[in-house]
Amino acid sequence: MLLEKQGSISVSEVRISAEPRTDFGKGGARRTRRAGKVPAVVYGHGEKPRHISLPGLEFAAAIRKGGANQLISIEVTDGTRELVIPKDIQRDPLRDDIVHADLLIVRRGETITTDIPINFVGEVEKGGLVVHELTSLTVEAEATHIPESIEVDLEGLKIGSQRTVAEVAAPKGIVIINDPEQTVATVSEPRAEAAAEDEAAEQPAEAETAAE
């Protein structure tokens, strides 16, 4: 079953001002964060990596609204400007604050490889328990047309059935490069019912052992 293809998505661009960063090392990073900023590295297209600091609240809001593949136009105070997407975002394990970001330089029209979160929708057969085997899909996409998520419809999926990558229709212009036979989600019986069936199946064997 091939699901209906989702429409093409154009990603909105966010503009964020940044400052060059010359204070390196753990101490420098801590000082940057104490000032309410996020230390970051901009790299790609053969250019030498550049260290910058981003306004913490503004950057966090952009990621929260647009997701991990948010397209960002970085305007540095030294006059340079780069179009980037987050490649790696590190967070504080306790507070969940962004503590560092790696930003990949992209060009309009170029195709890049990235991971896109899955958004599961639809109700499966009553009583079925959905097991998410994947939470994201690896895709090839035009840098300015990366959706926030890819929708996977589980509507009506029966207990004992599964949804594979081959059955997921990506938005127009998006190519999923995961193994087509890879399982995205399965629908199993509720654990309590499965345990009861296992217990019932074991009872005859236990009775025979007692009789012996």
Helices and strands as residue ranges (DSSP letters): E 13-20, H 25-34, E 37-44, E 47-55, H 56-66, E 71-76, E 81-91, E 98-105, E 111-121, E 129-132, E 136-142, E 150-153, E 162-164, G 165-167, E 175-176, E 183-188, H 191-211
